């Protein structure tokens, strides 16, 4: 089975602290210290969470003087969305097929007996 980066990103976002970090970074770049000040975890813990998010391709960092600024990597959410869209597309196609089958059944239930008998022997012709 092909490995999808989106699955790795979902794993990374499975932790509530990492989701909170992503939400904070969605408002703009931030150094570790500022993130740690807004979270109920230590600065080293925030650094570890940022490493996981960076490895998953959700966060990038830039050296600015003596500190690093972390920001959302726009490619990460795009990859995650593409991963989830695969399932959404399949779900929509399945839903459309189910609606078509129900509509055909409804049509058959109101059809005259000769039409129902013909449809029963060849359901594709309804």
C-alpha positions as CSV (number, residue, x, y, z in Angstrom):
1,X,0.0,0.0,0.0
2,X,1.2,3.5,-0.9
3,X,2.2,5.6,2.0
4,X,0.5,9.0,2.2
5,X,2.1,12.0,3.9
6,X,-1.4,13.0,5.0
7,X,-1.7,10.0,7.2
8,X,1.6,11.0,9.0
9,X,0.2,14.5,9.4
10,X,-3.0,13.1,10.9
11,X,-0.9,11.2,13.4
12,X,1.0,14.4,14.3
13,X,-2.3,16.2,14.8
14,X,-3.6,13.5,17.0
15,X,-2.1,15.2,20.1
16,X,-4.1,18.1,21.5
17,X,-1.0,20.1,22.3
18,X,0.2,19.8,18.8
19,X,-3.2,20.9,17.5
20,X,-3.0,23.9,19.8
21,X,0.4,24.8,18.5
22,X,-0.9,24.6,14.9
23,X,-3.8,26.9,15.8
24,X,-1.5,29.4,17.4
25,X,0.8,29.3,14.4
26,X,-2.2,29.9,12.2
27,X,-2.3,33.4,13.5
28,X,1.4,34.0,12.5
29,X,5.0,33.0,13.1
30,X,6.2,32.6,16.7
31,X,9.3,31.7,18.7
32,X,9.2,28.7,21.0
33,X,9.1,30.9,24.1
34,X,6.0,32.7,23.0
35,X,4.2,29.4,22.2
36,X,5.3,27.9,25.6
37,X,3.9,31.0,27.4
38,X,0.4,30.3,25.9
39,X,0.4,26.5,26.5
40,X,0.2,24.4,29.7
41,X,3.5,22.6,28.8
42,X,7.2,23.4,29.3
43,X,9.4,25.1,26.6
44,X,11.3,21.8,26.0
45,X,8.0,20.0,25.5
46,X,6.9,22.6,23.0
47,X,10.2,22.1,21.2
48,X,9.6,18.4,21.0
49,X,6.0,18.9,19.7
50,X,7.4,21.4,17.1
51,X,9.9,18.7,15.9
52,X,7.1,16.2,15.4
53,X,5.1,18.8,13.4
54,X,8.1,19.8,11.4
55,X,8.8,16.1,10.6
56,X,5.2,15.8,9.4
57,X,5.7,18.8,7.1
58,X,3.2,20.9,8.9
59,X,5.6,23.5,10.4
60,X,8.8,25.1,9.2
61,X,11.3,27.3,11.0
62,X,13.6,30.1,10.1
63,X,16.6,31.4,12.1
64,X,16.2,35.0,13.1
65,X,19.1,36.2,15.0
66,X,19.6,33.9,18.0
67,X,16.2,32.4,17.9
68,X,14.0,30.4,15.6
69,X,10.6,31.5,14.3
70,X,8.2,28.7,13.6
71,X,5.4,29.1,11.1
72,X,2.9,26.8,9.4
73,X,4.3,25.3,6.2
74,X,1.5,25.9,3.6
75,X,2.4,22.7,1.8
76,X,1.5,20.7,4.9
77,X,-2.2,21.6,5.2
78,X,-2.5,21.3,1.4
79,X,-1.1,17.7,1.5
80,X,-3.4,16.9,4.4
81,X,-6.4,18.3,2.5
82,X,-5.5,16.3,-0.6
83,X,-5.3,13.2,1.5
84,X,-8.7,13.8,3.1
85,X,-10.3,14.8,-0.3
86,X,-9.6,11.3,-1.6
87,X,-12.0,10.0,1.1
88,X,-14.5,12.8,0.5
89,X,-14.6,12.1,-3.2
90,X,-15.2,8.4,-2.7
91,X,-17.9,9.1,-0.1
92,X,-19.7,11.5,-2.4
93,X,-19.6,8.9,-5.3
94,X,-21.0,6.2,-3.0
95,X,-23.7,8.6,-1.8
96,X,-24.7,9.5,-5.4
97,X,-24.9,5.8,-6.2
98,X,-27.1,5.1,-3.2
99,X,-29.4,7.9,-4.1
100,X,-29.7,6.6,-7.7
101,X,-30.5,3.1,-6.4
102,X,-33.1,4.5,-4.0
103,X,-34.6,6.6,-6.8
104,X,-34.8,3.5,-9.0
105,X,-36.5,1.5,-6.3
106,X,-39.0,4.4,-5.7
107,X,-39.7,4.5,-9.4
108,X,-40.3,0.7,-9.5
109,X,-42.7,0.8,-6.5
110,X,-44.9,3.3,-8.4
111,X,-44.6,1.6,-11.8
112,X,-47.2,-0.6,-13.4
113,X,-46.8,-4.3,-12.8
114,X,-45.4,-4.9,-16.4
115,X,-42.7,-2.4,-15.9
116,X,-41.8,-3.9,-12.4
117,X,-41.6,-7.4,-14.0
118,X,-39.3,-6.1,-16.8
119,X,-37.1,-4.2,-14.3
120,X,-36.8,-7.3,-12.1
121,X,-35.4,-9.3,-14.9
122,X,-33.1,-6.6,-16.1
123,X,-32.5,-4.0,-13.3
124,X,-30.1,-1.9,-15.5
125,X,-32.9,-0.8,-17.9
126,X,-34.9,1.2,-15.3
